[in-house]
Amino acid sequence: AHVLQDTLRDRFGNAGLYSYVPPSNIISREGRLAIRNVFSDIRVFAGLYTGLPEPSLLLQEFGRDPYVPQVVSFPRLSSGYLYSDSLMWDIFNGIAHFGLVHHFVHPDDLLDPVRSGGHLWEEMNRQIAVKFSAIRSRFPFLRPKTIVETYTYFTHTEPLQVYNTSQGDIIEVAYNMEETEVYHFLRLRNRRVVRVDGGEFRLICRDNNLYLIERRSGNISITVARR
């Protein structure tokens, strides 16, 4: 670990570095400690969310790194320029489970014949544009953020606790933190949202009767009615 730290300092000095994607997704506990010791500004380790287990492969859940608690784990859920149904399925599942898209492109995608699919830049650029156009058209409520902005939002809302009760046509949602923007998915059966006091709502999937609830400040009260 000490040799690795000295090598990193010699190569990069004290350059500000906020997020780190391990080469080939391989990094050990000692490697993570060395990265943090050299780059004191590091905020995010971005490994993989899914993959086949192998020694030192960085497979992560979202949350604090188990070895470097000052750093947050934000695994990548998808990667590459090329469009495919299976990749879009991974992206849509990430939105359904976590409410976010964390996509990664390799710096050498254009030079790698496998990751480029043998395409030139014009076709790769067209396919990634189609990919993100599909995301924007289906999920227009997603907010673009840099990884540092995402880190800031995560650490601010990490202590958040949410409590809800339901009685009749009213759903009450309470929080332990004030003046923090919070977003919820709400799926109703045979009912519809009429009003949200303390926040806003948007119907994002009519077929599944799925709503996005945005809390502005304080507690919120959701009024529902029969469809």
N, C-alpha and C positions, 0 to 999 in steps of 0.2 A: 504494500500500500504506500509506503514512504517513497519508493522508487517511482511509482505512478504519479504521486503528487509532485515530485520534483520535475518529472517530464512535462506534466501539464503546466506548471509554472514557467518552465523554460520556453514552452511553445506559445502560451497564451498570455503570460504575465497576469495582470489583474483586470483583464477585460471583463466588462459586465456581461453576464450570461444568466438568463432568467429561466430558460427551459432547456431540458437535455433529453435527446433521443439517443439511446445507446446504439452504437454501430452493430448491425446484425441483431439488434435487440438483446444483446448479451451484456450483462453487467452483474457483478457479484455484490455482496454486502460491502466488502472492502472497497470495491470500485465506487459505490455510491457515497461512502464516507469520504473517499479521496476527492471526488467531484465537489462535494459540499465544502471540504476544507480549503480547496483551491479557489473555487468560485463562491464567495460568500453571498452573492446576490441570487444564487439559484433558488427558484421557487417551485419548479415543476419537473418531475420525472415523467416522461411520456413513453411508456412501454406499450405492451399489447394487452388487449382485454381477453382475447381468445387465441389459442395456439396449442401446439403439441408440446407437452412438458419436456424440457431438456435441461441439463445442468447450466445454471446461471442465466437462463432465459427469463427476461423481465415480463412476467405475466402479472397484471395488476387488477385490483378493484379500485374504485374511486375512493379517495380518502387520504389520510396521512400515510406517508411511507413508514413501514414498520421499523426501519433502521435509522432513518433521518427524519424525525417527526416535524422538523421545521419545513420540510418539503412535502408538497401535495402530489399524490399520484393521479395523473389524468391520462389513462390509457387511450391509445388511438383505437377507434372502432372501425375505420376503413382507410383505404389508401389507394393511390394510383390515379392516373388520368383516364383510363379506359372505362367505358360504360358496360355494365353487365347486370342482368336481373338479380343474380346472387349478391352482388355488391350493394345494389339498391335495397335489397332485403335486409342486409346488415345495417345499412344506414337508417332505414325506417324502424327497425327494431331498437336501435340506439335512441331514436327520438321517443319511441313509445315507453322505453324503460327509464331513460335518464333525462329526456327533454332536451337533448343536445346532439350536435354533430361534431365529432372530432376527427377530421380527415387529414391525412398526411400524404405528401408527395415527396418521393426521393429526389435528391438533386441530380442524380444520374439516370432518371427514368428515360430520358430521350436517348441515352447511349446504350441502354440495356435492351437487347433484342427481345427478351422475354417480357419484361415489364412494359415495353413500348408496343408489343404485339407486332413488331415489324413495321409500325407506322411512322411516318414523318411527323414533324411538329404540328403542321396544320391540322391533321386528322386527330392527333392527341388533344390539341386545344379545343377542337370542335366537340369531342366526346366529353371532356370535363365540363364544358359549358352546358351541354345537354343534361349532365348529371345534376349540376347545381340549379339549373332552371327547373328541373323536376322537384327538387327539394323546396325551392322558393314558392312554386305554384301550389304545392300541397300543404306546406307549413309556413305560411307568411308571417306567423307570429314569432318565429325564431329571431333572436337579436344577435347581430354580428358582434363578436368580442375577440380581442386578442387573448392570448393565453394568460398574460399578466392580469388583464381585466377580469378574466374568468377566475383566476386565483384569488383576486381581491374579493370578488362576489362570494366565492366559496367560503373563504375564511371569515367573512363578515356574517354569513348566514349559518355557519357550522353549528353554533349553539342553539339555533332555532328549534323550538318545540311547538307542535301544532296539536290542538285539541278540537274535537267537533262533537256536536250533539244534534239530534234531529227530533223535531216534534211537529207533527202535522205537516204543514206546507213550508216550514221554516227550518233551514239548516244553519246553525250557528257555528262559526269557526273562530277560535281564540288562539292567540300567540303569546309567547313570552318575551317578544321583542317588538318595540315600537318603530314605526317609520322605516320599515324595510320592505322593499318590493318583493313579493312572493307570488309564485305562479303555481297553480294546481290544475291537473286534469280532473274533470268531474264527468262521470258517465251516469246517466239517469235511465231508468226503465219506466216507460209509459208516462213520463213527466217531462216538463221543460222548464228552463230557468226563465223567470219573469223579471227579476230585479236583483241586484247585488248592492246592498248598502255598505259603504266603505271600500268598494272596489268596482271592477268592471267584469263583464263576461263576453265571451265570443263563442258562437257555435262553430266548431272546427270540423265536425264530421256529422252530417245530417243522418246518414244511414245508421250509424252507431250511437246517435244522440250523445256525442262527446263534446264537452265544453272546455274552454280554457278560462279559468277564473284568475283574475289578477287582483291581489290585495294591495291597496294603496297605503293605508296606515290604519293602526288600531285593529280591532276585531271586525269581522265582516258577518253580515247576515244575508243568506241566499234565500230568496222567495221562489218557490216552484209551484207549478200548476199542472193539471192533467193535460196531456197532449191532445 
